[in-house]
């Protein structure tokens, strides 16, 4: 597909796009210092048919078959590609206000957060809505009286099916309610923790979330420039500080990969969170290996790295040199 056609499809599919919240503090844009990662970006990683209105990509995820799913902010917000990058389908028309986070569970169900509508949806592998958490278009608190989110960002699913959802996308004092909410596999609310602040257990923007092999939750506290680690009952364990804007994590058996937001980086870390290497930098749309915002990340079974760039409206792919 020609770049001009792809760009037109993006524009047509994202007329209601809200600009991402670029930080005003220049200190948040300073990248993490690290040796060069031995990966290189490749051009045109996922060919998209001309008639697919994909839009700016917000998140990426893999299913158990190695198929890549992309969540975007276009008229057709969900796209699926096979293990070789071949386009399979586009679906989800009309489901989202401002799509954000994406996960695929062990049964192939698709879980997606909508930061604009304040909802989290579970879709069947065929794309049918099975469950909606939150009240569409209504921000608020989750309690006995109201079942509302305040800008849900990301979701992760524990081996027993419990759901952990991060919320609070808008940074700054008096904005949002950044926290982690826990539900059982049927969507029954269990508890939440967090709130606005800089002290341990508080967040500025609780953006991405992942579970490690020990069952601990890693939460990217973006504007506080740190990852906070908790047990599944919300007990604070420790934090790790980073330069840039920690956005999203993929925790593997050997490494953790993290994207660093407007600093435009992919970081490789060891399983304790120590930075080992980095690749990428801020740049213009259409430049391979450069980011407007490195927003969400997923590593394929082959070890290929895919990054959703919500500003430059692209999916970047990195492969080992």
C-alpha positions in Angstrom: 0.0 0.0 0.0 1.4 3.4 -0.9 2.2 5.8 1.9 0.0 8.6 0.5 -3.0 6.2 0.5 -2.2 5.0 4.0 -2.0 8.6 5.3 -5.3 9.5 3.7 -6.9 6.4 5.3 -5.6 7.5 8.7 -7.0 11.0 8.3 -10.4 9.8 7.2 -10.5 7.3 10.0 -9.6 9.7 12.8 -11.6 12.9 12.3 -12.4 13.0 16.0 -8.9 12.5 17.2 -7.9 14.3 20.3 -4.2 15.4 20.4 -2.1 13.4 22.9 -1.1 15.1 26.1 2.5 16.2 25.5 4.1 17.3 28.7 5.0 21.0 29.1 8.0 20.2 31.4 11.0 19.7 29.1 12.7 17.6 31.8 10.2 14.8 31.1 11.4 14.6 27.5 15.0 13.8 28.3 15.7 10.2 27.2 17.1 7.5 29.3 20.9 7.0 28.8 21.7 3.5 27.8 23.9 1.5 25.3 22.5 0.9 21.9 20.1 -2.0 21.6 21.0 -4.6 19.0 17.7 -4.2 17.1 16.8 -2.2 14.0 13.5 -0.8 12.8 12.1 -2.1 9.5 10.0 -0.2 7.0 6.3 -1.0 6.3 6.0 -3.7 9.0 2.2 -4.3 8.5 0.7 -3.7 5.1 -2.8 -2.3 5.4 -5.3 -2.5 2.6 -6.3 0.9 1.1 -9.9 0.5 2.2 -9.1 0.0 5.9 -9.6 3.1 8.1 -7.1 2.2 10.7 -6.2 5.6 12.3 -3.5 6.5 14.9 -2.4 3.3 16.7 -2.9 3.3 20.5 -1.9 -0.2 21.5 -0.6 -3.6 20.2 -1.0 -7.2 21.6 -0.4 -10.8 20.5 -2.7 -13.8 20.9 -1.7 -17.4 21.6 -1.3 -18.0 17.8 1.2 -15.2 17.4 -1.3 -13.0 15.6 -0.8 -9.3 16.1 -3.8 -7.1 17.0 -3.6 -3.3 16.7 -6.0 -1.0 18.5 -6.2 2.4 16.7 -8.2 5.6 16.7 -9.8 5.2 13.3 -13.2 4.1 12.0 -12.1 0.5 12.1 -10.2 0.4 15.4 -9.2 -3.2 15.6 -7.0 -4.9 13.0 -5.6 -8.4 13.0 -2.4 -9.7 11.3 -1.1 -13.2 11.1 2.2 -14.4 12.4 3.9 -13.3 9.2 2.4 -9.8 9.2 -0.3 -10.5 6.6 -3.5 -8.5 7.1 -6.5 -10.7 8.2 -9.4 -8.4 9.1 -10.5 -5.0 10.5 -13.4 -4.7 12.9 -14.9 -2.9 15.9 -16.6 -0.1 14.0 -18.3 2.4 16.3 -17.2 0.8 19.5 -14.7 3.3 20.8 -14.6 7.0 21.7 -10.8 7.2 22.3 -9.2 3.8 22.3 -6.2 3.2 24.6 -5.0 -0.2 26.0 -5.3 -3.7 24.6 -4.9 -7.3 25.9 -5.7 -10.7 24.6 -6.6 -13.4 27.2 -5.7 -17.1 27.0 -9.1 -17.9 25.4 -8.5 -15.3 22.6 -11.0 -12.8 24.1 -10.0 -9.2 23.4 -9.9 -6.7 26.3 -9.7 -3.0 25.4 -9.8 0.3 27.4 -11.5 3.4 26.2 -10.0 6.5 27.9 -12.6 8.8 26.3 -15.7 6.8 27.1 -14.5 5.7 30.5 -15.1 2.0 29.8 -13.4 -1.3 29.5 -14.8 -3.8 27.0 -14.3 -7.6 26.6 -14.9 -8.8 23.1 -15.1 -12.4 21.8 -12.5 -13.6 19.3 -15.1 -12.8 16.7 -15.4 -9.2 17.9 -18.8 -9.4 19.7 -19.1 -7.4 22.9 -19.3 -9.8 25.9 -18.9 -7.4 28.8 -18.7 -3.7 29.4 -17.3 -2.3 32.6 -18.1 1.3 33.5 -20.8 3.7 32.3 -20.1 5.0 28.8 -19.3 8.7 28.7 -19.5 9.0 32.5 -16.4 9.6 34.6 -16.5 9.0 38.3 -15.6 6.7 41.2 -16.1 2.9 41.5 -18.1 2.2 44.7 -21.4 0.7 45.8 -23.4 3.6 44.4 -21.6 4.1 41.1 -19.6 1.8 38.8 -17.5 4.3 37.0 -14.0 4.7 35.8 -12.0 7.9 35.4 -10.0 7.5 32.1 -9.1 3.7 32.1 -5.6 3.3 30.5 -4.5 -0.3 30.5 -5.5 -3.8 31.6 -3.7 -6.9 32.6 -5.1 -10.4 33.3 -3.7 -12.6 36.1 -3.5 -16.4 35.5 -6.6 -16.9 37.7 -8.6 -14.4 35.6 -8.5 -11.5 37.9 -8.4 -8.1 36.1 -6.2 -5.2 37.0 -7.0 -1.9 35.3 -5.0 1.4 35.5 -6.8 4.7 35.2 -6.3 8.4 35.3 -4.9 9.6 32.0 -4.8 13.4 32.4 -1.7 14.5 34.3 -1.4 17.4 36.8 -2.7 18.6 40.1 -6.5 18.2 40.5 -6.8 16.1 37.3 -8.2 12.6 37.1 -8.0 9.9 39.7 -5.0 7.8 39.0 -5.2 4.3 40.6 -5.3 0.6 40.1 -8.7 -1.2 40.2 -9.0 -5.0 40.8 -11.9 -7.1 39.5 -12.5 -10.8 39.3 -12.8 -12.7 36.0 -16.5 -11.9 35.8 -16.0 -8.2 36.3 -17.0 -8.1 40.0 -15.1 -5.2 41.7 -12.8 -6.2 44.5 -10.7 -3.2 45.5 -8.6 -0.3 44.3 -5.6 1.7 45.4 -3.6 4.8 44.5 -4.7 8.3 44.1 -2.9 11.5 43.0 0.5 12.1 44.5 4.3 11.5 44.4 4.7 9.4 47.5 4.9 5.6 47.4 1.7 4.0 46.3 0.4 7.3 44.7 0.4 8.1 41.0 0.5 11.1 38.6 -0.6 9.0 35.6 -1.1 5.3 36.2 -0.5 4.4 32.5 0.6 0.8 31.7 0.5 -2.3 33.8 2.1 -5.8 33.6 2.5 -8.9 35.7 5.9 -10.6 36.3 6.6 -14.3 36.8 6.2 -13.8 40.6 2.7 -12.4 40.2 3.8 -8.9 41.0 2.2 -5.9 39.3 4.4 -3.4 37.5 2.7 0.0 37.0 4.2 2.7 34.9 3.7 5.9 36.8 4.3 8.1 33.8 4.8 11.7 34.8 6.4 10.6 38.1 9.0 9.0 35.9 8.9 5.6 37.6 7.6 2.1 37.8 5.9 1.1 41.0 5.6 -2.6 41.9 2.8 -4.0 44.0 1.5 -7.4 45.1 -2.0 -8.3 43.8 -3.6 -7.0 47.0 -2.1 -3.5 46.4 0.8 -3.8 48.9 3.6 -1.4 47.8 6.9 -3.3 47.2 9.3 -0.8 45.6 9.8 1.7 42.8 12.4 2.2 40.0 13.1 5.7 38.6 13.7 6.4 34.9 14.3 9.4 32.6 11.7 10.1 30.0 8.1 9.0 30.3 7.6 5.3 31.2 4.4 4.2 29.3 4.1 0.5 28.8 5.8 -2.8 29.6 6.2 -6.3 28.1 7.7 -8.6 30.7 9.2 -11.7 29.2 11.2 -14.7 30.5 14.6 -13.0 30.0 14.0 -9.3 29.6 11.5 -6.5 30.2 10.9 -4.1 27.3 9.5 -0.7 28.0 8.5 2.2 25.8 9.4 5.7 26.9 6.7 7.9 25.6 7.6 11.3 24.1 11.3 10.5 24.8 10.8 8.1 21.8 12.6 5.1 23.1 12.3 1.3 23.5 14.3 0.2 26.6 15.5 -3.3 27.3 15.8 -4.1 31.0 16.7 -7.1 33.1 14.0 -8.7 35.2 14.8 -6.4 38.1 14.1 -3.3 36.0 17.7 -2.3 35.4 18.2 -0.6 32.0 20.5 -2.6 29.7 20.0 -0.9 26.2 17.8 1.4 24.2 16.8 2.1 20.6 14.7 4.8 19.0 14.5 8.6 19.3 11.9 11.4 18.8 11.2 12.2 15.1 8.8 12.9 12.4 6.0 10.7 10.9 7.2 8.3 8.2 10.8 8.1 9.6 11.6 4.5 10.4 12.8 4.0 14.0 11.7 7.5 15.2 8.6 8.2 17.3 6.1 10.9 18.0 5.1 9.0 21.2 6.2 5.4 21.9 2.9 4.5 23.5 2.4 0.7 23.9 4.6 -2.3 23.2 4.3 -6.0 22.5 7.0 -8.6 21.8 6.1 -11.4 19.4 6.8 -15.1 20.0 9.7 -14.6 17.5 11.2 -11.9 19.6 10.2 -9.0 17.3 9.2 -5.8 19.0 6.1 -3.9 17.9 5.3 -0.4 19.2 2.2 1.6 18.8 3.0 5.3 18.1 -0.1 7.4 19.0 1.3 10.6 17.6 3.0 9.6 14.3 0.0 7.3 13.7 2.1 4.2 12.9 3.1 0.8 14.2 6.9 0.4 14.3 8.6 -3.0 14.2 12.1 -3.7 15.4 14.1 -6.9 14.7 17.4 -8.2 15.9 20.4 -7.0 13.7 
